[in-house]
Amino acid sequence: MLKRARWLRASRGVLLALLLGGPLAAAATDAEPLPRPAGLEPDIAFWRRIFGEVTTREALVHDNRYLDIVYEKLSFPAGTSDREREQAMKATRDRYAAILRRLDSPDPGRLSRDEKRVRKLFPKEVRAARLSGAADRVRVQMGLADRFREGLVRSGRWEPHIREQLAQAGVPARLAALPHVESSFNPEARSFVGAAGLWQFTAGTGRQFMMINDAVDERRDPFRSSEAAARLLKSNYRELGSWPLAITAYNHGVGGMRRAVRETGTADIETIVRRYNGPAFGFASRNFYVSFLAAEEVERDAERYFGSVRRDDPEPYATVPLPHHLRVNTLVRVTGVTPETLRTYNPSLLPTVWAGRQPAPRGYPLRLPPGVSLQDTTELLAAVPAAERAGAPSSTVAGGHRVKPGETLSGIAARYGTSAATLARLNGLSSANKIRAGQVLKVPGSGGGARVAEAPSSAPPAGGQQTYVVRRGDNLASIAKRTGVPQRQLMALNSLDNPNRIYPGQRLRLRDSKGG
């Protein structure tokens, strides 16, 4: 009989309850919002070893479905090349596959010592079932313990900000450990499928939550990408009603997890991990939730695994939204900060900006080191002479912006310091999706009646108010009017790339928490 879902919510919960044939279950408590099914403990234990014990010079040879079955631990001497390591791993996989094929044969005959050892790894009561196909399930997992420790040290720079963003989004604080799984807290990490940064956003997903264009890629910025990750995780949870599903969707996508629920008839993560065989639900997706639970446990008990670890101090900074498109030489002159330091504090600005081929776009939240006066810098930026203000980005053509393949209306809006709704109105678009590559869009300041948006004011909101909680019926324009904080500044302070993507209960920042 299928297990009943324990994490159901609103209309999604009704649908899942119908799938499960039972009433809605109680929501998870605040104290333990992340279920940990006993049946997944062997998988969690495997990943604890990978993160806490086995180094990058070692590897575990294991069954890719039953992670409690580990055939051997490999060690690679210092100086082993990638090619030599790959050859050694392949030879080991082939050796165990041959052993398993023999054990699975009707009459294996007299067994060698290794064959007896391998057979004992499979419990008698499930031996036949688990041995079937085991030869095709041999896998080698490299260790990550030394890399995990390095990530622990780095994590201190951003963890306070990550936890703050998770809290604001209503995401469990324990998800602050997720970058250990994604990147070992390495903001320069890149994957073979093009994912980038601390949280390993792909460009497609990143554009829904961040600025990504010819001049800026906020996936590279640990602070901005952490804000985006909090919103993405909360969005996943609103769609799926379950944290295990929402976390797995971070790897597999919301649509993929809906399909998993539909095909298995349950939202129970253990059942999905064990039974779901979707075409894209491979080893990484199947193990995403259990590896996260293991990483969070290792982080929480770091001293047990690594001894005393001193984490880096948090990175202090302040931000100021740029009132104009400005080139790097102007930014250096106005701020008095060297190009090298500006580049360190603004990793999302791409090489095209530092080489002078592209300006930093208007509205970009320039991050500055301690000691730089925000008030003076804001005034100096606003007063940059017209001759020093750069033209629009290179995608701009006479009369507007030429759409490139893969661009979205919200991404284009972020580049020009406006909103997707404004662009839609300027261009008579009935749907934000109705743009095509090669199309020329009117943008603020491009003519045709468009007006250049005001530069964001640096004046603090009246009464010293720090945050605003979104109410039902609010929109960003009405919040800007009520609080006295310009809409563009609200978008910059809260990493919003779409002014329509706010929701009741969301807490919006009205001031820069670092810069006053």
Steps between C-alpha positions, in 0.01 A plus 500: 500500500638839406622717786299813572666831431600690811555836339189636331403856438205694358372393157818298427428312820146419385633358173764290680240379750283381212801319356566333832139416572499654848441818700744787525780437745625756752770736381855441618585677824734796511738294713543230235385627160730263309383136528767232527346160416668208675513312169736763358752484786740268308513756219559787742778298667669448163508873430623572854804290413548682170478847659666425833749213459598417141732756338540602136794258479268212589181348363230249595401224257131436567158393375326804352158400636588341836752739649560282804681258266858628466738258330830675554670825592756615245799721579700696243862597576604863477584591144247261343379657176133527405554245226667251735221543752231443237677186378525365855132568569390336174711191569349473848145542369559231239646262761200530730255477210660167403475376860134598522412337168648176627316523834175563312546194279298181572811300594791723603709200612780536749542862608821692548568695818394828333182342365407370846564843649279668241218248545497567875429866428153399376266385781376144449133596506541742209804352328333380180304821447796729565753295308283516188646775286763592762776465241352800317470705819868514599600862548798694638450812713795727568536630856446865588609529863796733444296714262215507753736629768621775266138590435433522873778756533367706206137477611558745785521784247140459386313284752348793699362647178374160382319437827348848492369443147361157585321643804350784297372252241363260762746224410638267775836626627653155450496557124796732551706181463383436142804667334716226653324260261489738206845661498687446829434873553719586202355805320716427195366146457380407150327182386522323166137599430572869553380542859698765686575642840441413862147370432567358150223680314467427132458807282136413423396471862726785606329746265174447688653633821813701412657735249689308229605681184807610303630708791373326814465141618373503858545124531866586565413719800459297824271763653265554206486130410419414864206740488386335178543149644280586800225620266534195274481258794191677637344497154565125474335448839192704405464286188562161662395542865788288633857591590649165387333548161593870485866421576510218242336736250801729541686231303220332305255786440145557622351338190715192550388464862135544407548217252664287771203555734254425223671179387568360849169618643667648808695800627704279735866567423614149596254339260603735221873438561450123504235451231497788256684433175437812295730539198683802649481388862855368514749445779546872577127574528427183696772585750454874524283504814698234689833661410368834626393342832847345533676828417290690754583237765873510426499879513312497832747251648808632318737464794437126513608461138764769457610613843506873570401704191521879500261645246576818310352820639188639329572736213394858588374714214253768397312544173386792292277463190656661194291793370654480150677257265860559612833363383756363740739796473221731619416264786865498608520880490175560689543234770875535549523118502754316287375289207636187671301566818187592309531178304539298820187653650300476177562153354176512302639768267637313200840544329334714233442766769854488641643519149292812434294344219176516698376739771373387836125539442275755660334354811786260569561482881871586514662337804765705681756419770481642854622855539337636186238766577167389357352849515794661322518220242127518429519876446811474280344224287185703449710799395715319241515732195296398198822461300612219732170315500526199275256418229255217539636141492617357170173319436333840467429614145351820364153514645542231765642158591548212256394175668764228509424124508415389854424849633190563709301817549588512871871459422490780242309719747766446767771611256326833438400559863128462435229234541365233268153657535636837379666338198180312420301825508756688288491226237131410507571145616210301641728229638852511643577189296422656164848615405725344239867512406571792267200701615575864592336616821449858610675565830487800733698781339491349150244740361142433395362674807705294748627697797832433672432366849617705795821401670423330831503728799740429782271660758398257774131418552310725736496411868807277484294204378733213403265249335150475356279189512303455177124501548233342282425736211836678517714562195851639485383840378259542791768386747743753354242776545412391855862468621661780301757258352512511117390183324840448335672529837257243648586265215876547554483460879293182475658344187172517310523462125122511458289756690199267477677214678411592859259320732305568822714451809827569316731734693661766280811691603465878488859578595837346421571295813875545451512862400231661717 
